[in-house]
Amino acid sequence: MPISPSPHTSVQGPGPEGRRPRVTIARGATPWFVPTLATAAVTTALTRRSGKWALAAVPACALSAGMLWFFRDPEREIGAGRVISPADGVVQSIDEWPDGRTRVAIFMSPLNVHVNRAPLPGTVTSVEHVAGGFVPAFNKDSDRNERVVWHFDTELGDIEMVQIAGAVARRIVPYVDAGTKVEQGERVGLIRFGSRVDTYLPAGVEVGVTVGQKTTAGVTRLDRD
């Protein structure tokens, strides 16, 4: 699939002392954000002709503000640790796998940041799209949902990460291709509106988080010494 060169779009806003801090919008949000923003702009302009247009302008502006919040992409100071969280959200489950690996599943709500990050530095060895359903991500059957399976060649060996679409999220947008070298915490993809991200810790790596714990992509450590 084609990969565009820029990981996110920047929008400028007023800042203190005359500076204009950057507000970033996640790449892949354009098909949702731009039409909503255009509708808000047009209906707001039409209110000058007739106040009746406010009935459309008000919800359109509110929806635009919601989209701006949903698709925010904040800068992060990358945390310390061998394996860091690829997603904002809550640890939904921690499961031992027959091959000795441990799966850490992180549930992303629609209010979380939807940009996912590399859990370790390394090389992307594969990015595989797997077709499936769209049941809610907290459902046990969500393992069969639409998903993108990532493999990273790292100092810990092969690391698998899976982006899983949910009932609302219907599109996963990878930012990089197989063969790309990534830094720990680098943006690698987006799940529109949320759902779930699974990280498989290699055998011998102890889990450093607990079920119900909140995580921050690029910051929270998933393993422990």
C-alpha positions as semicolon CSV with decimal commas, in nm:
position;residue;x (nm);y (nm);z (nm)
1;M;0,000;0,000;0,000
2;P;0,131;0,351;-0,074
3;I;0,290;0,541;0,209
4;S;0,297;0,920;0,205
5;P;0,612;1,091;0,332
6;S;0,469;1,290;0,620
7;P;0,344;1,118;0,939
8;H;0,100;1,390;1,036
9;T;-0,047;1,723;0,939
10;S;0,030;2,041;1,131
11;V;-0,217;2,316;1,216
12;Q;-0,095;2,640;1,370
13;G;-0,264;2,809;1,663
14;P;-0,189;3,114;1,877
15;G;0,055;3,066;2,162
16;P;0,212;3,260;2,446
17;E;0,449;3,550;2,382
18;G;0,359;3,566;2,015
19;R;0,465;3,210;1,944
20;R;0,232;2,979;1,754
21;P;0,258;2,625;1,894
22;R;0,189;2,340;1,654
23;V;-0,123;2,130;1,690
24;T;-0,082;1,804;1,502
25;I;-0,360;1,613;1,329
26;A;-0,302;1,244;1,267
27;R;-0,232;1,141;0,911
28;G;-0,522;0,934;0,781
29;A;-0,782;1,162;0,941
30;T;-0,837;1,369;0,626
31;P;-1,133;1,169;0,482
32;W;-1,324;1,235;0,805
33;F;-1,195;1,569;0,922
34;V;-1,191;1,774;0,600
35;P;-1,556;1,715;0,490
36;T;-1,676;1,788;0,844
37;L;-1,472;2,108;0,862
38;A;-1,594;2,216;0,517
39;T;-1,957;2,159;0,618
40;A;-1,907;2,364;0,933
41;A;-1,748;2,648;0,735
42;V;-2,022;2,656;0,470
43;T;-2,315;2,639;0,712
44;T;-2,157;2,903;0,936
45;A;-2,118;3,135;0,636
46;L;-2,482;3,078;0,538
47;T;-2,603;3,192;0,880
48;R;-2,529;3,546;0,760
49;R;-2,807;3,505;0,504
50;S;-3,051;3,331;0,734
51;G;-3,040;3,250;1,102
52;K;-3,211;2,920;1,022
53;W;-2,875;2,787;0,903
54;A;-2,761;2,793;1,265
55;L;-2,958;2,469;1,312
56;A;-2,702;2,304;1,084
57;A;-2,399;2,518;1,169
58;V;-2,400;2,452;1,543
59;P;-2,389;2,070;1,525
60;A;-2,145;2,085;1,232
61;C;-1,906;2,303;1,433
62;A;-1,943;2,077;1,735
63;L;-1,867;1,773;1,520
64;S;-1,561;1,947;1,375
65;A;-1,435;2,019;1,724
66;G;-1,492;1,654;1,814
67;M;-1,298;1,539;1,508
68;L;-1,013;1,772;1,599
69;W;-1,002;1,612;1,944
70;F;-1,039;1,255;1,820
71;F;-0,758;1,290;1,564
72;R;-0,511;1,482;1,777
73;D;-0,154;1,359;1,758
74;P;0,050;1,501;2,047
75;E;0,426;1,498;2,065
76;R;0,558;1,260;2,329
77;E;0,877;1,232;2,533
78;I;0,956;0,865;2,480
79;G;0,965;0,659;2,798
80;A;1,237;0,422;2,919
81;G;1,214;0,044;2,896
82;R;1,281;-0,240;2,657
83;V;0,915;-0,256;2,546
84;I;0,686;0,046;2,562
85;S;0,316;0,073;2,497
86;P;0,214;0,116;2,133
87;A;-0,124;0,261;2,228
88;D;-0,310;0,494;2,460
89;G;-0,582;0,312;2,650
90;V;-0,642;0,057;2,925
91;V;-0,488;-0,288;2,961
92;Q;-0,780;-0,515;2,882
93;S;-0,614;-0,854;2,929
94;I;-0,278;-1,025;2,980
95;D;-0,263;-1,379;2,841
96;E;0,005;-1,645;2,835
97;W;0,045;-1,795;2,489
98;P;0,132;-2,165;2,424
99;D;0,463;-2,065;2,264
100;G;0,577;-1,888;2,581
101;R;0,492;-1,535;2,471
102;T;0,262;-1,307;2,669
103;R;-0,007;-1,102;2,495
104;V;-0,084;-0,760;2,641
105;A;-0,412;-0,631;2,495
106;I;-0,480;-0,257;2,522
107;F;-0,833;-0,128;2,465
108;M;-0,856;0,214;2,299
109;S;-1,176;0,413;2,354
110;P;-1,296;0,679;2,105
111;L;-1,157;0,941;2,344
112;N;-0,800;0,809;2,333
113;V;-0,529;0,925;2,092
114;H;-0,555;0,683;1,798
115;V;-0,198;0,699;1,667
116;N;0,004;0,387;1,746
117;R;0,380;0,375;1,802
118;A;0,660;0,120;1,768
119;P;0,710;-0,070;2,096
120;L;1,080;-0,126;2,028
121;P;1,345;0,004;1,789
122;G;1,408;-0,229;1,498
123;T;1,311;-0,313;1,143
124;V;0,956;-0,376;1,026
125;T;0,971;-0,721;0,869
126;S;0,603;-0,750;0,771
127;V;0,278;-0,554;0,766
128;E;-0,015;-0,784;0,690
129;H;-0,377;-0,678;0,653
130;V;-0,625;-0,949;0,759
131;A;-0,993;-0,912;0,670
132;G;-1,251;-0,976;0,940
133;G;-1,554;-0,852;1,130
134;F;-1,622;-0,540;1,336
135;V;-1,755;-0,657;1,674
136;P;-1,676;-0,432;1,975
137;A;-1,307;-0,451;2,068
138;F;-1,389;-0,552;2,427
139;N;-1,573;-0,862;2,297
140;K;-1,380;-1,191;2,316
141;D;-1,465;-1,252;1,948
142;S;-1,278;-0,934;1,843
143;D;-0,971;-1,154;1,775
144;R;-1,141;-1,227;1,441
145;N;-1,195;-0,859;1,358
146;E;-1,038;-0,661;1,075
147;R;-0,673;-0,618;1,173
148;V;-0,318;-0,539;1,070
149;V;-0,045;-0,771;1,196
150;W;0,303;-0,621;1,241
151;H;0,634;-0,796;1,295
152;F;0,947;-0,614;1,411
153;D;1,300;-0,751;1,409
154;T;1,443;-0,618;1,738
155;E;1,715;-0,683;1,995
156;L;1,464;-0,913;2,170
157;G;1,398;-1,103;1,849
158;D;1,069;-1,100;1,660
159;I;0,803;-0,880;1,819
160;E;0,443;-0,909;1,701
161;M;0,195;-0,622;1,731
162;V;-0,165;-0,637;1,611
163;Q;-0,394;-0,340;1,542
164;I;-0,755;-0,457;1,570
165;A;-1,053;-0,262;1,438
166;G;-1,371;-0,243;1,647
167;A;-1,739;-0,170;1,598
168;V;-1,675;0,199;1,521
169;A;-1,321;0,186;1,382
170;R;-1,348;0,066;1,022
171;R;-1,008;0,161;0,887
172;I;-0,651;0,093;0,995
173;V;-0,390;0,315;0,832
174;P;-0,026;0,192;0,840
175;Y;0,233;0,470;0,814
176;V;0,536;0,259;0,719
177;D;0,612;-0,039;0,495
178;A;0,798;-0,363;0,557
179;G;1,172;-0,303;0,548
180;T;1,150;0,031;0,728
181;K;1,377;0,089;1,027
182;V;1,189;0,251;1,315
183;E;1,289;0,407;1,644
184;Q;1,119;0,314;1,969
185;G;0,806;0,527;2,005
186;E;0,798;0,626;1,637
187;R;0,453;0,661;1,485
188;V;0,369;0,354;1,276
189;G;-0,007;0,372;1,216
190;L;-0,355;0,487;1,303
191;I;-0,679;0,313;1,396
192;R;-0,963;0,552;1,327
193;F;-1,180;0,609;1,637
194;G;-1,022;0,342;1,856
195;S;-1,045;-0,031;1,930
196;R;-0,753;-0,254;2,040
197;V;-0,378;-0,307;2,006
198;D;-0,209;-0,631;2,113
199;T;0,163;-0,663;2,186
200;Y;0,324;-1,006;2,224
201;L;0,613;-1,005;2,469
202;P;0,878;-1,274;2,399
203;A;0,924;-1,572;2,629
204;G;1,129;-1,475;2,932
205;V;1,018;-1,109;2,931
206;E;0,812;-1,026;3,241
207;V;0,503;-0,809;3,214
208;G;0,527;-0,475;3,393
209;V;0,163;-0,366;3,369
210;T;-0,161;-0,495;3,519
211;V;-0,515;-0,539;3,389
212;G;-0,705;-0,213;3,420
213;Q;-0,392;0,003;3,410
214;K;-0,396;0,306;3,182
215;T;-0,123;0,327;2,919
216;T;0,024;0,607;2,710
217;A;0,168;0,529;2,367
218;G;0,542;0,579;2,357
219;V;0,562;0,637;2,732
220;T;0,429;0,348;2,946
221;R;0,666;0,056;2,992
222;L;0,508;-0,285;2,928
223;D;0,794;-0,502;3,059
224;R;0,999;-0,500;3,377
225;D;1,352;-0,600;3,477
